[in-house]
Structures are given as structure tokens and as C-alpha cells.
């Protein structure tokens, strides 16, 4: 018998076909599971390598062995008369045909089922988010443009009086807001669509940049009590008008006319975009023209993240409420402005949170069908580190308005508290897709990508932002954050200073600069930037955080505790302050006091012992409490907390293996457990990935038993050398270092 015939008799060819088809199907299954389970990127490469390695082994196995009724036997041990290779071959044929059918089915699904092309977030990523969020990944064409999508451009003010622009802008925004509530319709956000005001871009360019299939544009001409409004819906690909209408009205009541026109346009839009069965839209607004004008002015100023603009927004919102106390959106806007004043202004966080909650709850009472109040309440709870409670409000807001960009972005931030950075990136991408020209939306993608270890992609977006908007402080802030995450503190400083100069009244950048300089060992600069924060906002949240950061690194636990206790007198339920008092008491050896404060800090961070799991924002109070309990001999509770931290760390490692945080966490846990070798290995890895500030290790009592270990001493010395190098590079660069080196408002 020829060699070829022998290969055929022993089913070697069939085995090869079976192996190849089964291997291909296995790769497809592994691809799906990798996305759903959040496995590392190299998982598929490993599976493919193992399959290639097994191919010749499978052929050799088929050649050497034969399957008999008695089991596997070597081929030469089987009598040819009793051989059943023919029957085995027929069975293999059936298996091969079945696998081929499965392969064809997978290919057909991949080919004919719509999914985004060249999208940075895959369908598998979207599938990792439960409920209605997964459904928001809309069907798109080859260019990534959803078929049911629209941008509402600012209507052109054709009136002789330029002051009438508020009317045309208001009409455009109302139309945009109504359309955004339509389920299944993607609506480009105002920030992006209004950037085309007065420009010469054609419809094709606008559609491409905003990633929409249709564009609504129009004009408003007002003369005395008469107004003419023209609106037209244009298909981007063809340039054809899908619908157009002209309205001539009398302006006895501007707002009533605006609502009438808005309803008519929305009703007309439903037919070509959503079909005949689309449900009617509900309009929720004030009927008071003066209140509406004041609300628009408040919303305009609230978009500028500065203390002055936000305070102006508060004033306008309060005036709108005084005119119409039942205006829900004015209450909701007021809530958001209060919260941002605690970031960018001088309002204490607890006062801002209290006032904001009053406004948000009033808004929910006035209009339970509006999305904005629920998102506002979620933001308040997020600031209080109550991520799980915040998520419920964000979900409610998105159920009402799936296109509400603020809710998408804020929920993405909340998901980061769960350590679900990939899920956060999915939502951030959705917000950015709706608002592609918004730096705030782009910032959400940058932060989520960096948290997931996608530093190259984050840097690309940051460079685009600075190149397109060189006067916007946000791009410089993000580049500073990017360098900080990588441990490049000397490179971060110039970007934080650039953002500080471009954002008058803001204390956030001063706090970030304090963080840089205490980690570089430059206490003079750290104190100078704390004083700069105090000059801008003596009661601002970030000013107090800057002072606490200095005390934490300076090795003065008595001063640290005293300063934090002053804050507790004003805000006894502030979780961040309780964490600081607990950590300071631990350093001072007051274990009972530390335990009490840390338990409260963990509770205020939203920890539920019954769930037996930790969120990322609960790590610090949990790990300090575990250390205190271990020193007190309460090992069962300490071990339970450490086990929950292990679970959190596994989640973080699945998200990214090139971020320092999970390695730092593991070092703390290992130190508490007495595993010095693992502690040192994890700490060295964290330092290699960007952890900076040797004093944060020396001031941490968890590491106390290991300070004299040769490996720990060598690591601390290495960190000191890098700190000196960073200080030297910053001086040699000629970049400003102190506030007096620059002129700041």
C-alpha cells in the first residue's frame, strides 16, 4: 500500500480537517469569551499558539493509534481484518460536517449582522454592560454612522436685532432636547453641533464630523410681533431635503409659539426617522418667558468651568426659580452648578452637597419625567462616594433620555469606582460619539482609556485636544494627569501650571501641583502652591486636600490629625476627613480611635458588609482598617477584608496589567499578611509603573516591620534618586516652578 493510501486509511487527512475546523471554531469562541470575561489581549495569541503546537501532535497521534471497541491501540497491534478505521472515518465525517456548519453560521453572523466598523469599543465590550446600556450600541454603517441619527444646528438669526439670537438658540436647543428623548435615535449633543454656528462647513463635512446621517437646520426672522421660522431636514449622504416647512406666527407669547413650532417639527421628524408608529413626545418646560430666558443664561454660564462663571450661573438659576418656582430644569441646573462650585470655586463640599441635594430633590418632585434631576442626584451621591446609589439615579436618567451626555459621562466615572474601567470606556465612547467635538466628552474617553492602561490612545486624544483648542485648560490638565499616572512628575508640572493659568479661580490645579511636589520632595514648592490654592479659595475642597497631602508626606501626624479634626467639626459625615483622622490616629498608635474613624469612613464610602465586596474608592479605609484589626488581634475580620481586597485587585488586574494601583494595593495586603517577599515584589512593580514618593512609604505604618530589610532600603534609595532627578530636570527645563514665576488671575 502506498504512503498516501496509508495516510488515508489511518484517517490522518480527516484528523487534519477536523483539527483545523475545530481549531477555528475554538478561536471564535475564545474571542467572544475574552471580551466578556475581560481577559488580557494576549489570551487569543496563546490559544492560537497552543493550537498550532497541537496540530502535528494530532496528526502523529492519528498515525500511531487506532480507535477500537476495546479502546485506543497502536496501529500495528490491530489486525487489519478487525480494523474499524472505515467506520471511524465515517463518524469523523459527520463531526467535520457539523463543525463546518457551525463555522459557516459564525461567518454568516459576522458578515451579515450589523456592528460598528473600526470602532474603538467592540460589541463584546458593550455586551459586558447589563440591561438597557448594551442596547444603546446602535446599528451603524461602514463609516460608524448610525442610520437613525441627527444633528440640530443652531438656527440662524436673520432678524435685524442681534439680541434676538437667544430666541433662535432656544428654539434649536428645545428641538435637540426633545429629539434626544426619542428611544433609538442618536442625537449629536449641543456642544458639538453648536460649534458650526456661522461656519462655512457643508452638510457632508458636518455629518462626517458629528457622525450623523441627517442634519436639521433653519433660520429665524423676527420683525416686531411677527416671526418667520424655516426648518429643513437634510440627508447627509445625498444632500436631499427629507422635509422642510416655513412657519409664520404672531409673537403675543414667544414661548408658546416656540413650543408650538417645536412640537410641529418633532412630529414631522418622527415620520422619516422613526416610522409611523413613533409615540408622541412630551414637552416639559416653563411657560414663563422671563424664567426661560434666565434659565438659558444660567445654562450658558454653567458651561464655563470657572468660579466666576459658575457663580453667575447660580445667580441666573436662582432668578429663574424666583420668577417660576415650579421650573424643574432651573432647580436641576442649580444643583449641578453648586456641585461644580465645590470643584472650581470656594464653596465647601458639604455645603455644596447639601444645597445641591435640596435643589435636585425639588426638581424630581416637580418633574418626575425629566432626566436631568436624576442625573444631578447621581452626581451628588458620586461626590459623596456613594457609587452604587449614584448608579441607580444615572440609570433612571438614561432610561428617560438615552442620549443625555452628562448622565453617560458621569456614569462612566462611577463605573471606575467599581474598578470596571472597560465598561466605563464603553459609556465614555457613547458620550463622545454623541458629542464628538466636546472636550469634556473627549476627556471622559481619555480618563477611561488611561485607567484601562491604554496610555498611547489617551495621549493621542490629548494631543488632538491641545492642537485643536490651545486656549482650553482641559487639554493641559489631561496631559498633566497622563504624565502623573506614569510617574513623570517633572513633565506633569508645566501642564498643570498651564491649566492653572487658563482657569481663574480654580484650586484643583494647585492641589495637583502640591501632589507632584510632595512626591518629588520639594516641600518649598508644595507649600507655595498650597498658599496659591488658599489665595484663590480658602474654603475650597481642594485647598483643604492640599494641606492634608502636605501633612501626610511631612511626617507630622499630630498636625495632620489636628487639621483633619477641624474639618470634622464642620462636616462630621465627610468620609475623606474620617479617613484622614483614622490614618493619622493609626500612625500615632491610637488603634481604638483609628478603628472607629476608619469604620465610619468605610460606611460613608458606601460599603455594605453583607455584600462581601469592595469598590475601588473603598480600598483605603478598608486596607487601613484591616491593618488596625490585625494589630488588635481581630484576625477573622481583618482576613475577611483582605480577601475582599484580593477580589478587587483581581478585577483591576483583569482591566490592565500596566497600571501601578493594583500592585500598590497588593503590596499593602501582603505587608499586613506578613509576606515580605511578595510585598517587596509588588511594591517594586508599582514603582516601575509610576508610583512615586518614597515618603509615602516611610510614613505608612503598614510597612513599618520591613524598613530595615535590604530590599526595602534599596527600593527607597532608588525612589529618592529618581525624585532628585525629577527636581533637577524641572529646574534645567526652565519651566516655572513656583506661583510667583507666573502671572495668575
N, C-alpha and C positions, 0 to 999 in steps of 0.2 A: 504494500500500500504506500502511495506517495506521501510525502510530508504534509502537503496541502490537504489531502484526503484525511490524514490522521488528525490534523487540526480540526477539521470539520466534524469528524466522528466524535472527538472528545469535547465538542461544544465550545471550543475556545473562541470561535467567532461570535457565537451567541453570547458568551460571557462578556466579551468586549463590548458588544452592542448594549447589553443590559447595564453594564457598569457605566458607560458613557451617558445613557439616558437617565439612569437613576442618579448619577452624579449631578447632572444638570438640574433635575428637579430638586435635589437636596440643596443646591446653591440658591435656587429661588426661594425656598422655604427659609433658609438661613438668612437671606437678605431681608425678608419680612420680619423675622423674629429679632434680628439685630436692631431694627428700628424701633420695634415695640418695646423690647426689653432694655433699650439704651446701651447695647453692648459697644465696646470700643470699635473704632474704624478698622482695626487690623483683623477683626474676627473673620470676615469673609476671606481675606487673604490666607489666613490659617486654614480654613476649611478647604479652600481650593488647593493649597499645598498638600494637605493630607490626602485629598482625593487623587492628586497626581502621583503621590508616593504609593498609593494603594493599587493603582492601575496595573503595573507589571506584576505585582504580587497576586492580584486576582487572576491574571492570565496563567501564571505559573501554577497557581492552585488548581485551576481548571484542567491544566495539562496533566498534573501529577495525580489528582484524586478523581474518583467517580462516586456519585451518589447511588447507593444500592439500598434495597429494602432493609438490609442489616445495618445501614449507616454508611459513613464515609470509609472508602477503602482506596489503597493505592491502585492505580490503573492496572499495573502488571499482576496484581493479586486477583483480578476478576477474570473469570472465564469468559471469552468472547461470546460464547453461546448464551450465557446467562446475563450478559451485559444489557442494561436498560437505558443506554445513552440516548437512544432514539426517543423513548418516552420522555426522558428528562428534557431533551431538546424541544419537544412539543410544549411541555409546560413552560419552558423558558420563553418560547414564542408568545404564549398567552401573556406572561408577565411583561415582556417587552412591548407588546401592543397596548397593554393597559397603561404603562408608563408613558408611551408615546402619546396616547390620548390625553393624559394629564398635562404633558408638555405642550401639546397643541392648545389646550384650553388656557394655560397660563400665558402662552404667547398671544392668543387672541384677546384675552383680557388686557394685557399690557399694550396691545396695539390699538384696540378699539374703545376702551374705557377712557373717558376724558380725565386728564390730570395735568397740572401745571408743567409747562416745559421750561427747563433751565431755572427752576425755582430754587432759591437757597434753602427753603424748608420743604421737605418731602411729604408725600401723603402719609408715609409711615409715621413721621413726626406728628402730623395732625391727628393720626389715629391714637396717639398716646394721651390725648386730652379727652376726657369723658364728656358725655352729654352733648348739649347743643353746640359746644365750641368746635367739635370735629366737623359739624355740618357747615360751618362758616367757610370752609375751604371750597370756594365756588368753582364751577366748571369754567375753564379758560381756553383760549385759543393758543396757537403755537407761539404767539408772542407774549403769552402770560396775561392776556387781557380778557376779563370776564365779559361774556356776551350781554348780560344784564347789568350794565354799569353806566354811570352818568357823572358828568361834572357840571356844576352850576356856576357859570362865570358871573362876576359882578355886573349887574345891569348898568348900562352906560347912562349917565345923567345928561340928557340932552336939553335940560332947562337952561334958561338964561342965568339963573341964580345958582352958583356952585354950591350954596348951602343946602340945596335940595338933594345933595348926594346921600344924605342919611336915609332918605326915602327909598332910593334905588338900591342902596346897600341892604337896607332892612328887608325889602321885598326878596332880594336874592337869598339872604340868609334864611328867611322863613321857608322859602321853597326848598332849600337844601335840607333844613331840619325835618320838614315833612317827609321828604323822599327818603331820608336816612332811616326812618322808622319802618319802611317797607321791607318785610322779610324777603330775603333772596336778592335784593337789589344792592349792588355796590355803589356807594356814593362817595366821590372824592371829597375830602374834608375841606373846610373853608380856607384853612391856612394855605393849602396848595392851590386851590382853584382861584383864590383872590390874588395870587401873585401875577396873574395875567391881566390885571387891570391896566387898561391904557396901553398895552403892548401891541406889537405888530406880528405876534406869532399866529400862524394859520391854524385851522382846526386840526389838521393832521398832526402838527407838532404838539399841540395841546393834548390831543388824545394819546399820543405816544408817551409824553412825559408824565401824564396823570394816569396812564394805563386804564383808559375808559373807552367804551365803544360808542357812546353818544355824548353830545355836549348841548347844554341849554344856555342860550344867550338871549339878550334882549336889551331894550332901551326904555327910558322913561323921559317924557317931556311934560313939564308942568307949567301952566300959564294961568295965573290967578286961581280960580276954583276948579279949573278943568285940567285933566291929566290924560295923556295918551300913553299906553304901555303896549309895547310889542314884544312878543316872546316867540322863539323858534327853537325847535329840537332838530339837531343835525346829526346824521350818521357819520362817524369819523372816516370809515374806510371809503365810502363813496362820495362824501360831501353833500349828499342829498338831504333835503328838508323832510323829515318824517312828519312834522306837524308845525304849524305856525298860527298865530292868532294876534289880532290887534283889539285892544280894549279902550274905549273912550268913556270916561266916567267924570262925574262931578265930585268934588272933594269936600262935601259937607262934613264927612268924617273920614279922615285919612286912613285910620286904622281899619275901619270897616271895609273900605274899598280895597285895601291891601289884602285883607283876609279873603274877600270875595274873589279877587284875582288869583290869589294863591290856591284857593280851592279849585277854581276852574282849571288852572294849569295842571295841578296834580291829577285831577280827574282825567284830563285829556292825556296825560303822560302814561297813565296806567294801561291804556289800550295797546299802544305799540310796544311797551316794555314788559308788561306783566300779563297780558291776556285779558279777556273779557270778565273773568271771574274774580279779579282782584277786589279785595274788600275796601270799602271806603275808609279814608284816613280821618283820624280825629285831630282837630286843631286845638291846641291848648295854649293860651296866651292871655294877656290882659286886654281889656277893651278900653283902657285909658291910654290915650296917645302920649301924654306927658310922661307917664310911668314907663311906657315902652321906649321913648327916646332916652330917658335917663338910664334904663337898663342897657341899651345899646352902647351908650357912652361908658358905662361901667365895664361892660364886656371888652370894649376896645382897649381900655387902660389895663385891664387884668392880663392881657396877652403879653405885656412887657414885664419881665421878671425883675423888677427893681422895687425898693422900698417906697419910693415916691409914687410910682405908677400904681402899685397895689393899694396904697393908702387912698389915692384918688379914686380907684375902683370902688373901694369900700364906701367912700362918701357918696358916689353916684348910686350904688345899690341901695344904700340907706335912704336916700332921697326918693328913689323909685318906690320903695316899700312904704314910705310916709305918704306918698300920693295914692298908692294902691296896696294896702296891707295884704291883700289876697293874691298877690303876684308871686306864684311859686318859684319861677325861674330866678327872680331877683333874690329871693331868700337863698336859693341854691348857689347862685353866683357869689353871694356874700360869704357863705360857708367856705367856698374854695379860696376866696381872697384872704380870709382870716388865716387859714392854714398856711398859705404861701407867705404871709407876712411873718410867720414864725421862722421861716427859712431865710427870706430876703430882707426882712425888716427887723424891728426892735421889739416885737410883741413876744412875751414869754410863751413858750409852747403850751403850758397848761391853760393859760388864759385864752389863747387862740383856739385850743381844742374845745374848751367849754362854750365859747361864743359860736364856734362853727357848728357844734352839735345842736345847739338851740335853733340855729338857722336851718340846718338840714332837716331836722325833725319837723319843723314848721312847714317846710316845703313839701315833705312827704304827706303831711296831713292835708295840705291844700290841693295837691295834685298827685294822687297815687299812681296815675298813669304816665307820669313823666319819668324819663330815665335819669336825668341829671341829679335829682336829690338822692337817689340810692347810690350813685357813684360817689357823690360828695360824702355820704355817710361811710362808705367803704374807705375813702381816703383818710377820714378822721381816725377810724379804727386802725388803719395801717400805721399811721403816725404813733398810735399808742401800742404798737407791736402786737396787735390782735389780728394776726393774718387770717386765721380761719374764719373769724367773724366778718372780717372785711370781704372775704371771698364771696360770702352769701349775698352781700349787697352788690358787689360787682356783677354777679350772675344775674341778679334781678334787673339791674340796669341794662345789661346786654340782651336779656330776654325781651325787654321793651324796645330797645334800639340796638340791633346787632352792629350797626355802623358807628356807634359812639366811640370816637377815637380815644378820648380821655379814659373811658372805662377800660378799653382794651389795654392801653399803656399802663394804667395803674394796676390792673390785674396781673399783667406781666411782672411788675415789680413785686407783687405779693407772692407770686409763684416762686420767685427767687428765695423768699423766706422759707419756703418748703424745701429748698435745695433742688427744685425742678427747673434747672436752667434751660434745658432743651424745650420744655413745654413753654417756658417764658419766652423763648426765642420765637416759637410759633406765633404767639399772640403779638409780640412786638413786630413781627413781619406783617401780620394782618393790619395793624395800626399804620405801619409805614406804607403798606400797599394802598390804603385809603388816603393817606396824606403824604405822598412821596416827596413833596417839596418842603415839608416841615422839619426843621432841625430838631424839634422835640421828639417827633416820631422817629427820626433817624437816630437820635440819642438813645432811645429805648432799644433799638437793634444793636447799637454799639455796646451798651452795657450788658445785654443778654449774651451777645457773642463772646465778649471778653470773659464773662463769668463761666461760659462753657468751654473756655480755653481756645477760642477761635481768634487769637490775637491779631493775626495777619489781616483777617477780614475786617476786624474792628478798626485797625489802623488805616486801612484803605478808605473806609467810610469817614473817618475823622479828617483825613487829608482832603477829601472831597468837600467836606463841610467848611473847612477853613478857606479853601481856594474859592468856593462859591460865595461865602459870606464872611469876609475878613473882619468885619466890624462886630460880628455876633460873638459874645463871650462864651457861648456854649461849646463851640468847637475847641477853644483853648482849654476850657475846663475838662473836656473829654480827653484831650491829649495828655493833660496832666494826670488824670486818673489812669490812663493807659500806662504811662511811664511808672506811676506809683505802684501799680499792680505787679509790674515786672521788677520792682526793686530799684529802678533807675531814678532815685530821688533828686539828684542834681539836675537831671534832664526835666523832671516834672516841675521844678520851681519856676522857671521862666514862663511856662504855660499857665500855671496858677496865678502868677502875678499879672500876666496879660489879661486873664479873665477878670481879675480883681479891678484892674484899671477901667475895664469896659462896663462894669456893673456897679454904679454908685449905690452906696447904702448897704450893699451885700456884705454879710460877715462869713458866709460859707467858705470863700476862698482863703480868708485869713486863717480859719480853722484848719483847712487843708495844708496851708503853709506851716502852721505850727506842727502838724503831724510829720511833715517832711523834716523839719529842722531838729525836732527832738530825736528822731531816728538817726540823723546824721551826727548827733552830738553837738550841735550848735545852739546852746541854750540862749545866747545873746539874741540871735535872730528869732528864736521861738518866742521869747518874751516880747520882742519888738512887734511881732505880728499879733500876739495876744492883745497888746495895747492898741494896735490898729483896729482890731475887732471891737474892743471896748469903746474906742472913739466913735465908731460907726453905730454900734448898738449895744449899750451897756447891759441891757436886759435880754438880748437876743440869745436864743438857744445855743447857737454855735459859739458864741462868746464864752458861755459857761463850759461848753465841751472843750474848748481850747485850754481853759485854765485847768480843768481836771486832767487833760492829757499831759500837761507840763508836770503836775504833781505826781502823776503815775510814773513818769520816767525819772523824776528828780530824786526819788528815794526818800521822800518826806511823807510817810503815811499819816502822821499826825495832822499836817496841814491839809493833806488830801481828804481825810475824814472830816475835818472841821468845815472845809469849804462845801463838801457834799451835804453835810447836815444842815447848813444854812439853806440850801435848796430844798431839802426835805421839809423844813418848817413851812415853806411856801406851798410846796407840792408833795404832800406825803404819799401820793399814789403814783409817783413818777418812777417807772421801772428802771430807767437808766441811772437815776440817782441812787436808788436802792442797791443796784449792782455795784456802784462805786463805794457806797458805805460798807457793803458786805466785803468787798475785796480789800478795802483799807483795814477793816477790823481783822480780817484774816492775817494780813501782813503784821499787824500789831499783836497777834496771838490771842485775840478775843474770839475764841471759837464759838461760844454760845451766841454772842451778838452777831457774828458773821452768819451763823446758820439762820437766825431769824430774818436778817435782811435779805439773804440770798433766796430763802424760800419765798419771801414776798416778791422779790424781783422776778423769780421764775413764774409765779402766779400771774403777775402783771403782764408778763410776756405772752400770756395765753396758754400756758402749759396745763394740760389735763392729765393727771396721773393715771386715770382709768384707761386712757388710750395707749399708754406704754410706748410712746414715740415722741421724738423731739423734732422741732423745726430748726432751721439754721439760725434764726435770730434768738433761739433759746439756749444756744450752746454755752455761752459764757457763764450765765448764772448756774447752769446745770453742772458744768465741769468744776467750778469753784465749790459748789455745794457738795459734789461728790468727794472732793479733796478734804473738805472740812469734816464730813461724816466719817471718812476713812480715819482721820486723825482722832476722832472721838470714839472710834471702835464700832460705829454703826455700819458694819461691813455689808449687811444684806441690802440696805437701801442704797449704799454707795455703789455696790456692784450692779444693782438694777439700773441706776442712772448711767453708769459706764457702758452697760450693754446697749442702752438706747443711743448713746453717742456713737457706739460702733455701727449701729444701724444707719444713723445719719451719715456717717463717714462713707459707708459702702455706697450710699446713694450719690454722695458728692464725687466719689472716685469714678462711678459709672458715667457721670456727666463729663468729667475731664480729669486727666492724669497729669496735666501740666500747670495746675493752679496750686499755690502753696497752702491754701487753707486746710484741706483735709489732712495734709501731712503735719501741719502745726497741731491740729486737733488730736491726731494720733499720738504725737509726742507728749502732749499733756496727759492723755489717758494712760499711756504706757508708764509715765513717771509715777502716776498715782498707784498703778498696779505693781510698781517696783521692778519693772522690766527695763533696766538701764540700757541694754544693748539696742532694743527696739526704739526706745525713746531717742537715743542719740542718732540712730539711722534716719528716723522720721524727721528730726529737727534739722539734720544736715541737708536732707532733701528739700525741706521747706525753705531753707536759706538759699539753696541753689536755684529755687524757683522765684525768689524775690522777697522773702521775709527779711526785714531789716530792723536794726535797733537792738544792740546787744544788751542795753539796759532793761529792755522789756523782759529779758530772760533773768537777769540778775535780780530784778525786783519781784519776780514771781516766786512765791514760797513753794509752789508745786515742784519747782526744780531744785529747791534747797539741798536735798540729800546728794546731789550729783555735781555740785560746783567744784569739788576737788578732783573729780575724775579727769584723767589726762585728755580723754577725747572731748569732754565738755570744755575744758580750759583751752584746748586748741581751737575749737569752734568759735568760742567767744573772742579769742585773739584774731581769728580770721575776720570776724564781723567788725571788730574795731579797725582793722587795717582798711577794710572797704569803706567804712564811714569817713576815715581820714581822706581816702582817695576821692570820695564824692565831694567833700568840702573843698578839696584842692581844685578839682575840675571846675566846680562852680565859680570859684574866685578867678581862675585863669580864663574862664569863658568871657569875663567882663559883663556878665548879665547882672541885673540888680539883685541885691540880697536882702536889703532892709527897706521898710516903708519910706524912709527919708530919701532913698535913692531914686524914688519915682514920685511923680505928682499924681495924687489920687483925690477925687472929689469926696 
